[in-house]
Amino acid sequence: QVQLVESGGGLVQAGGSLRLSCAASGSTFRINDMGWYRQAPGNQRELVATISAGRSRDYADSVKGRFTISRDSASKNVYLQMNSLKPEDTAVYYCHATDLISNREFWGRGTQVTVSS
């Protein structure tokens, strides 16, 4: 079992920056890919960025060049640096991880990011 806890959300003006953190605990040795998803009111949850155990990164087109995902191999934590934030980035951001053996998915409870215009 893996537990994920997000932090770092908040209210920021357009053009500003935030850094989200996700602390993993439990059976962290079984974590494979990690990533961030987001869900705005009335919308489906969507992929923001992922990073594999081998540090391969993938980003949604809407955040390329503005967001950077990274992970700490020692602690299994994952981070999302968000720059040049836009009002359309407003959403609840969720941390995500997959189990190396079973591909079971784990989710955090989310952290709210609000970007004012």
C-alpha positions as CSV (number, residue, x, y, z in Angstrom):
1,Q,0.0,0.0,0.0
2,V,1.2,3.5,-0.9
3,Q,0.0,6.7,0.6
4,L,0.3,10.1,-1.2
5,V,0.0,13.5,0.4
6,E,0.0,16.7,-1.6
7,S,1.0,20.1,-0.5
8,G,1.9,23.5,-1.9
9,G,-1.4,24.6,-3.5
10,G,-2.8,28.0,-3.0
11,L,-4.0,31.3,-4.6
12,V,-1.7,33.0,-7.0
13,Q,-2.0,35.8,-9.6
14,A,-1.7,35.0,-13.3
15,G,1.9,34.9,-14.3
16,G,3.0,33.7,-10.9
17,S,4.5,30.4,-9.7
18,L,3.7,27.6,-7.3
19,R,5.6,24.4,-6.4
20,L,3.5,21.4,-5.5
21,S,5.0,18.5,-3.5
22,C,3.8,15.0,-3.1
23,A,5.1,12.9,-0.2
24,A,4.9,9.2,-0.6
25,S,4.9,6.7,2.3
26,G,4.2,3.0,2.8
27,S,5.5,0.5,0.3
28,T,7.4,3.1,-1.7
29,F,9.9,0.6,-3.0
30,R,7.1,-0.7,-5.2
31,I,6.4,2.7,-6.9
32,N,7.0,2.9,-10.6
33,D,5.7,5.9,-12.5
34,M,4.5,9.0,-10.7
35,G,2.6,12.0,-11.9
36,W,0.2,14.9,-11.5
37,Y,-3.3,15.1,-12.7
38,R,-5.8,17.9,-12.3
39,Q,-9.6,18.4,-12.2
40,A,-11.4,21.7,-12.7
41,P,-15.1,22.1,-11.8
42,G,-17.3,20.4,-14.4
43,N,-14.4,18.8,-16.1
44,Q,-12.9,15.3,-16.1
45,R,-9.6,14.6,-14.4
46,E,-6.8,15.2,-16.9
47,L,-3.1,14.3,-17.0
48,V,-0.7,17.2,-16.3
49,A,2.7,15.5,-16.2
50,T,4.3,12.1,-15.5
51,I,7.8,10.9,-14.7
52,S,8.9,7.3,-14.9
53,A,11.3,5.6,-12.6
54,G,13.9,6.2,-15.3
55,R,13.1,9.9,-15.2
56,S,11.4,10.0,-18.6
57,R,8.9,12.9,-18.5
58,D,5.7,13.6,-20.4
59,Y,3.6,16.7,-20.3
60,A,0.1,17.8,-21.4
61,D,0.4,20.2,-24.3
62,S,-1.3,22.9,-22.3
63,V,1.6,23.0,-19.7
64,K,4.7,22.3,-21.8
65,G,7.3,24.9,-21.3
66,R,5.7,26.2,-18.1
67,F,5.6,23.2,-15.8
68,T,8.4,20.9,-14.7
69,I,8.0,17.6,-13.0
70,S,10.8,16.0,-10.9
71,R,11.2,13.2,-8.4
72,D,13.5,12.4,-5.5
73,S,14.7,8.8,-5.9
74,A,15.6,8.6,-2.2
75,S,12.3,9.7,-0.7
76,K,10.1,8.8,-3.7
77,N,8.6,12.3,-3.5
78,V,7.5,14.0,-6.6
79,Y,7.3,17.7,-7.4
80,L,5.6,20.0,-9.9
81,Q,7.1,23.4,-10.5
82,M,4.4,25.6,-12.1
83,N,5.5,28.9,-13.7
84,S,3.6,31.4,-15.8
85,L,0.4,30.3,-14.3
86,K,-2.9,31.0,-16.1
87,P,-6.5,31.2,-14.8
88,E,-7.2,28.1,-16.8
89,D,-4.7,26.2,-14.6
90,T,-7.1,26.5,-11.7
91,A,-8.1,23.1,-10.5
92,V,-7.5,20.5,-7.8
93,Y,-4.2,18.8,-8.4
94,Y,-3.8,15.2,-7.6
95,C,-0.6,13.1,-7.1
96,H,-0.6,9.7,-8.8
97,A,1.6,6.7,-8.6
98,T,1.6,3.2,-10.0
99,D,2.7,-0.1,-8.4
100,L,5.7,-1.6,-10.1
101,I,4.4,-5.2,-10.0
102,S,0.6,-4.9,-10.1
103,N,0.1,-1.6,-11.9
104,R,-2.3,-0.7,-9.2
105,E,-2.9,3.0,-9.0
106,F,-2.7,5.2,-6.0
107,W,-4.0,8.8,-5.6
108,G,-3.6,11.6,-3.1
109,R,-6.5,13.6,-1.9
110,G,-5.6,16.7,-3.9
111,T,-4.5,20.2,-3.4
112,Q,-6.3,23.3,-4.7
113,V,-4.6,25.7,-7.1
114,T,-6.4,28.9,-7.9
115,V,-5.0,31.4,-10.4
116,S,-6.7,34.8,-10.4
117,S,-6.7,37.0,-13.5
